[in-house]
Each structure stands twice: as structure tokens, then as C-alpha cells.
Amino acid sequence: MSWFKRLKEGIQTTTKNKKEAPDGLWYKCKECKEASTMKEFRENFYKCPKCDYHARIGSKEYFSIILNPGYSILFNNIESEDFLNFVDLKPYKDRLVEAQKKTKLIDALSVATGHVGEFNIPLTIACMDFAFIGGSMGSVVGEKIALAIEYSIKHRTALLIISKSGGARMMESAFSLMQLAKTSAMLTMLSNEGLPYISLMTDPTTGGVTASFAMLGDLNIAEPKALIGFAGPRVIRETIKRDLPEGFQTAESTLENGFLDTIVNRKDLKATLENMLSILGVK
């Protein structure tokens, strides 16, 4: 029945009587704009069932995808402090409280340890959460990576770092920038112990994270179409005043230019990691 005819005959559906789909029932893909059920989306490893677009997910989802059941969360009691009493549009202290309430996370990186695959290969994972202030790398992120490396050395496990970040946390100024050197130095210690480090770059991996631990893996891998770079495309375009090549800073172009070893579909991630760790001799 047309809207005009309904109005003429006095048939109207008030807002309070409209039936809408409950929140969390449907997923709309940002890439192809197609809708699918959340059940299909989750069962497809948080990828669009229509176009295979890899949606951004958090540490909790990555841990469940990669590690066998029974893994443990480590170092979950370390919180950021506002050393500088920093204020921009709002105080940094308030940003931290809001981010913790919104995400139910302590900070932008979580660490877990467990086993991978049927051979139960031990693995320690440090995973970034973009939902927490853009996955920015502050002093807590750097400290947790350092502690994860120390744990890997002590317990003789391989290390996987999953990057998803806008870069250094500018609200911590030099304290944040110091994490580039700190994490890089700690990874040298891991290398000296003969323990493998795999870096997984997801969308987006940019800024100081790319300039430090994200690109230092013994194996550097990425998810399809992930944005990987230092400065973002918009900043580069405005700086050089030129259009950028198609596919610039995607995982595919990064692989083509020799900065990645391979691109791994999320559904194959667990099996690929198990295979890589087996080849590297981790038991």
C-alpha cells in the first residue's frame, strides 16, 4: 500500500510500533555494503561472507582464533598514567577512563600464552586493540611487549605480535616515542636467544608501530588489504601534492615491494602459524 493511500485512509505506523532488527543480529560489510547475519560473520572468522573483507577485530577474537582452548592472559594489571597532565580537547586522564569503560580493556595491548594446533606448539601473543585510543602505543603497550618477550625467553616460547595501530600515543609525548627503541632492543634479546618472532600486520598498521616492532619479525605477515605504512595516505598526498598509485600502502603492495613474506587469510591463520613454527623448530 502506497504512503499516500495509507495516509488518506488513516492507516499509519507510529514509530513506537515499528519493529526493528535487534542490535547485534546483522553485520553490514564496509567494503561491499552487503548484509549478513552475525552468526555467519562470526563463523566466517569475522570476515564478510559475501566478499571476504577482513573486519577489524580485537585481541579476544584473535586469541580464540589462534590459540587452543585453555590459554592464559598475562600482565593484565598494568595501567597507563598521565605523567604530563596532558590536556587537548579533554584531559588524557578522562580519555583513559572513557576508553576503559567503552572497551572493557586496561590498555591498547593484551598478552596471552598458550598452544597452537594439534601439536600443541607453545606461543606467546601480544595483540593490539584499535578500539582503545586507536591502538596507540603508549608506555604500557611498550612495557607489555617487553614483559611478553621476557616471558617468551624464560619459558622458551615463540612470540607473535599482532599490530593494529595508528602509531605512537602523542598524549604521552617522549614517553611514547621511547617505546620504539625499547621494544626494538627487547626483540634483539629474543633473537639472541634463538627464539622466533612473527609479526602479523592487520588493518591499520601505521606510524611508530610500523617504524619499530611491526617490521622487525623473523617473518612478517599480514591480512589481506590491510593498510600498512608510516604516514597515512592522506598526509602523503597533501605533502607531495600528487595522486598516489592504486593500492598504495595495502598489504598487497607491501608484499610486492618486498616488505612482507606472505599474506594470510584469517581462516588459514592458525594452520599457517603452526606450520611456520614447526619449520622454525619450535616444540
Rosetta blueprint (number, residue, H / E / L):
1 M L
2 S L
3 W H
4 F H
5 K H
6 R H
7 L H
8 K H
9 E L
10 G L
11 I L
12 Q L
13 T L
14 T L
15 T H
16 K H
17 N H
18 K L
19 K L
20 E L
21 A L
22 P L
23 D L
24 G L
25 L L
26 W E
27 Y E
28 K E
29 C L
30 K L
31 E L
32 C L
33 K L
34 E L
35 A E
36 S E
37 T E
38 M H
39 K H
40 E H
41 F H
42 R H
43 E H
44 N L
45 F L
46 Y L
47 K E
48 C L
49 P L
50 K L
51 C L
52 D L
53 Y L
54 H E
55 A L
56 R L
57 I L
58 G L
59 S H
60 K H
61 E H
62 Y H
63 F H
64 S H
65 I H
66 I H
67 L L
68 N L
69 P L
70 G L
71 Y L
72 S E
73 I E
74 L E
75 F L
76 N L
77 N L
78 I L
79 E L
80 S L
81 E L
82 D L
83 F L
84 L L
85 N L
86 F L
87 V E
88 D L
89 L L
90 K L
91 P E
92 Y H
93 K H
94 D H
95 R H
96 L H
97 V H
98 E H
99 A H
100 Q H
101 K H
102 K H
103 T H
104 K L
105 L L
106 I L
107 D L
108 A L
109 L E
110 S E
111 V E
112 A E
113 T E
114 G E
115 H E
116 V E
117 G L
118 E L
119 F L
120 N L
121 I E
122 P E
123 L E
124 T E
125 I E
126 A E
127 C E
128 M E
129 D L
130 F L
131 A L
132 F L
133 I H
134 G H
135 G H
136 S L
137 M E
138 G L
139 S H
140 V H
141 V H
142 G H
143 E H
144 K H
145 I H
146 A H
147 L H
148 A H
149 I H
150 E H
151 Y H
152 S H
153 I H
154 K H
155 H H
156 R L
157 T L
158 A E
159 L E
160 L E
161 I E
162 I E
163 S E
164 K E
165 S E
166 G L
167 G L
168 A E
169 R L
170 M H
171 M H
172 E H
173 S H
174 A H
175 F H
176 S H
177 L H
178 M H
179 Q H
180 L H
181 A H
182 K H
183 T H
184 S H
185 A H
186 M H
187 L H
188 T H
189 M H
190 L H
191 S H
192 N H
193 E L
194 G L
195 L L
196 P L
197 Y E
198 I E
199 S E
200 L E
201 M E
202 T E
203 D E
204 P E
205 T E
206 T L
207 G H
208 G H
209 V H
210 T H
211 A L
212 S L
213 F H
214 A H
215 M H
216 L L
217 G L
218 D L
219 L E
220 N E
221 I E
222 A E
223 E L
224 P L
225 K L
226 A L
227 L E
228 I E
229 G L
230 F L
231 A L
232 G L
233 P H
234 R H
235 V H
236 I H
237 R H
238 E H
239 T H
240 I H
241 K L
242 R L
243 D L
244 L L
245 P L
246 E L
247 G L
248 F L
249 Q L
250 T E
251 A H
252 E H
253 S H
254 T H
255 L H
256 E H
257 N L
258 G L
259 F L
260 L L
261 D L
262 T E
263 I E
264 V L
265 N L
266 R H
267 K H
268 D H
269 L H
270 K H
271 A H
272 T H
273 L H
274 E H
275 N H
276 M H
277 L H
278 S H
279 I H
280 L L
281 G L
282 V L
283 K L
